[in-house]
């Protein structure tokens, strides 16, 4: 893939997939190792593990995903967010994935229950990258998929059930393409703060040179004290505007005393209870809560043996991801149990 490039001295995260061949993994790692030289480094992870592990924050200059064939797997929003956090400021993401040519094809794809079927267009993928914090998002190239490639991906990579493979292949022929995108992390860390310079000197100097204008006087209504003498205006009598209900003095509400509630219900304590009914009701409520508590003891999960998702762990540390259970062990044959031999099984000091 043309965009899988790194500069000398950079730290690179190469993301593979479970369907890749060992030869393709070795070729991609060898090429990147030569590009970064001895002053840089190349780390490896599997795409299907990204959601379940924690990547080191601000650790890489470049993240490359989708460059190892088959480039058949889409990147979710949560995966893009983890890529952003693992990049250093101004770091670069190089991405390749299959997308649909238009929104009409996307509607057809969403009608199927396949787990890894592409559902985005190149435009929606660019929007997803921007929403997750990437800047300078650029579509470098697009490559339409021929019918044979679409059929191969439907059969082996996109999780389509056997009874639906032929129909899905016919619906997606001529509607899928590979897109190569380059995006950058901003020049600042996520959550960073900085003080904004505030200067009011120029504004004050400009205000001092302008002439001071007095606000125009607004006209107001003036009421004369002798308006009653004119005899032209009749004033309403205030007493005639009040009804008998307005003149009635409100009676204060009386707090209910301790006793049975409405309709012969349960006893209820008054606000300032002194007869002990409030304490009795509180103790009864506390007892009912304690009786409702149910203690559940969780069952312990049985320990499971470590398993490989990529199938390339036997080749050695160069092909193992950072979370591989065989990390640090020597290379071994597929299916062979790793056993330490020689003097490593004996104690250094004999008693």
Residue pairs with C-beta under 8 A, 6 or more apart in sequence:
1 66
1 67
1 71
1 96
1 180
2 140
2 141
2 180
3 67
3 94
3 96
3 140
3 141
3 180
3 182
4 28
4 31
4 32
4 64
4 67
4 94
5 35
5 94
6 12
6 32
6 35
6 36
6 40
6 42
6 61
6 62
6 64
7 35
7 36
7 61
8 35
8 36
8 37
8 39
8 40
9 36
9 37
9 39
9 40
10 36
10 40
10 60
10 61
10 62
11 36
11 40
11 41
11 43
11 59
11 60
11 61
11 62
12 32
12 36
12 40
12 41
12 42
12 43
12 60
12 61
12 62
12 63
12 64
13 43
13 44
13 45
13 55
13 59
13 60
13 62
13 63
13 64
13 86
14 28
14 29
14 32
14 42
14 43
14 44
14 45
14 64
14 67
14 68
15 44
15 45
15 46
15 47
15 50
15 63
15 64
15 65
15 66
16 25
16 28
16 44
16 45
16 46
16 47
16 68
16 310
17 46
17 47
17 48
17 68
17 70
17 72
17 73
18 46
18 47
18 48
18 309
18 310
18 311
19 70
19 72
19 156
19 157
20 68
20 69
20 70
20 310
21 69
22 312
22 315
22 319
24 68
24 69
25 44
25 68
25 312
25 319
26 315
26 318
26 319
28 67
28 68
29 42
29 44
29 318
29 319
32 42
32 64
33 42
36 42
43 60
43 322
44 318
44 319
44 320
44 321
44 322
45 53
45 55
45 321
45 322
45 323
46 309
46 310
46 321
47 65
47 73
47 75
47 79
48 309
49 309
49 321
49 323
50 79
50 82
50 83
51 76
51 78
51 79
51 82
53 322
53 323
55 82
55 83
55 85
55 86
56 86
57 85
57 86
58 85
58 86
58 87
58 88
58 89
58 189
59 86
59 88
60 86
60 87
60 88
60 91
61 87
61 88
61 91
61 92
62 87
62 91
62 92
62 93
62 94
63 83
63 86
63 87
63 91
63 92
63 93
63 94
64 94
65 75
65 83
65 93
65 94
65 95
65 96
66 73
66 75
66 95
66 96
66 97
67 94
67 96
70 152
70 153
70 156
70 157
71 96
71 97
71 98
71 178
72 98
72 116
72 153
72 157
72 158
73 97
73 116
73 157
74 97
74 98
74 99
74 116
74 118
74 119
74 120
75 83
75 95
75 97
77 128
77 131
77 132
80 128
80 129
80 132
80 134
81 132
81 133
83 93
84 93
84 132
84 133
84 134
84 185
84 190
85 190
87 93
87 185
88 185
89 185
89 186
89 187
89 188
89 189
90 184
90 185
90 186
90 187
91 184
91 185
92 182
92 183
92 184
92 185
93 129
93 134
93 181
93 182
93 183
93 184
93 185
94 180
94 181
94 182
95 129
95 180
95 181
95 182
95 183
96 178
96 179
96 180
96 181
97 118
97 125
97 178
97 179
98 118
98 145
98 153
98 176
98 177
98 178
98 179
99 118
99 120
99 121
99 122
99 124
99 125
99 176
99 177
99 178
99 179
100 106
100 109
100 118
100 119
100 120
100 121
100 175
100 176
100 177
101 121
101 144
101 174
101 175
101 176
101 177
102 121
102 175
103 121
105 121
105 172
105 175
105 176
106 119
106 120
106 121
106 124
108 171
108 172
108 175
109 117
109 118
109 119
109 172
110 119
112 160
112 164
112 168
113 161
114 158
114 159
114 160
114 161
114 164
114 168
115 158
115 159
116 157
116 158
116 159
117 158
117 159
117 160
117 168
118 158
118 176
120 128
122 139
122 142
122 177
122 179
122 181
125 179
125 181
126 137
126 139
126 181
129 137
129 181
129 183
130 137
133 185
133 186
133 190
134 183
134 184
134 185
135 183
135 184
135 185
135 186
136 182
136 183
136 184
137 181
137 182
137 183
138 181
138 182
138 183
139 179
139 180
139 181
140 180
140 181
140 182
141 179
141 180
142 177
142 178
142 179
142 180
143 177
143 178
143 179
143 180
144 174
144 176
144 177
145 153
145 176
145 177
145 178
147 169
147 173
147 174
150 169
150 172
150 173
150 176
151 169
153 176
154 160
154 165
154 168
154 169
154 172
155 165
158 168
160 168
188 194
227 233
228 235
255 270
255 271
255 272
256 268
256 270
257 270
258 267
258 268
258 269
258 270
258 273
258 275
258 277
259 267
259 268
260 266
260 267
260 268
261 267
261 268
267 277
267 281
269 277
269 278
269 281
306 325
306 326
307 325
308 324
308 325
308 326
310 319
310 321
311 334
312 319
312 320
313 319
313 320
313 324
313 325
313 326
314 326
314 331
314 332
314 333
314 334
314 336
315 331
316 330
316 331
317 327
317 328
320 326
320 327
326 338
329 338
330 338
332 338
